[in-house]
């Protein structure tokens, strides 16, 4: 790992000024679980690391009925997983966070850091997209709020300006009758980076789907909302056949990445399988009966 | 490159050490504090051999900088035994054959500490999930899981 200077600003403004003043080779560090790997492999060689760990504004998890959940950028995956507020108001988010990577990484890595790194092969971005989450950014110029879709620009690229940091993530309150399921496919049990993930958040009355938000992650450069599949689901009584049809639409509408971990075709097939299971799970269907895989 | 004074408690003992910003926590423990029970394995966050407890929670010390533990409390494998009395996890890893070459063992035991603290009566499956951040290339894991289940039983015995 190359040499660098370590800085610990105590406020958003101080961090923002440092980012503006210190040039292009500056990196923000929260938990550091992803950044350390990049630095040790010398893919990244920052001149300065700006630790945001001492900025109180980035801490805590709260809820209010109007705005929903407020999750400080420094909340670790284990904090999100164990938070009674998250468990109560967005159980799918808690359930996803409990599966991120492994216990060691969950105890160190943060939800804000995860989003800023914009690594597609991780769990949180897709799940947050299906929850319609927003990201609050801050700098000396003030604060602004972006949807996850606006925030995630491309493979490892976000909408953060050079002097901005992520302050918090907001998850709007879910309407009554809304449930969520997050499922994924891991190539091996030991590989913690999902190859395909599907998050579904839907309001339903029994088998009837009133509203749906579906996001595919890990198989596309950034998570993708599947609006055709959502429209197809809405107003429909969901049967195992419908689950299979939605899964086909989802698989058709994505443009999967292709790399050493899986070809585009393989990813598309896995997304189809995961999508079908996800829809079936949310609507309490057994998909082993009636419809061929 | 900046250097920083780190004040932290390791296995109950207070330390104050000047370190360069880029010193990894694993290297700080092994090379500065000479606590070589914590192993450097893959050094890329995969194998878990470098696992230690930070404020009671398991983390990988190869994925952290020493400057990140300023003001905090660490426990390494050296801090588990009480005098000559081994920790129940250490005893049961020995008795159940939860190790062969032993290189991954400190990491497995530290991860098991965290697991049993959060879930004192885990199922076999929960043990496997709780140890999913650690790799062992010798045992095939069966005896490691047995070791943890036996240790849990022993630790719950007083309840």
Interface residues (C-beta under 8 A of the other chain):
Chain A: X1 X2 X3 X4 X5 X6 X7 X32 X33 X36 X37 X40 X41 X49 X51 X53 X78 X101 X102 X103 X104 X105 X107 X108 X189 X190 X192
Chain B: X1 X2 X4 X20 X21 X22 X24 X43 X44 X45 X48 X51 X54 X57 X58 X59 X60 X62 X63 X64 X65 X67 X68 X111 X114 X115 X130 X132 X133 X134 X135
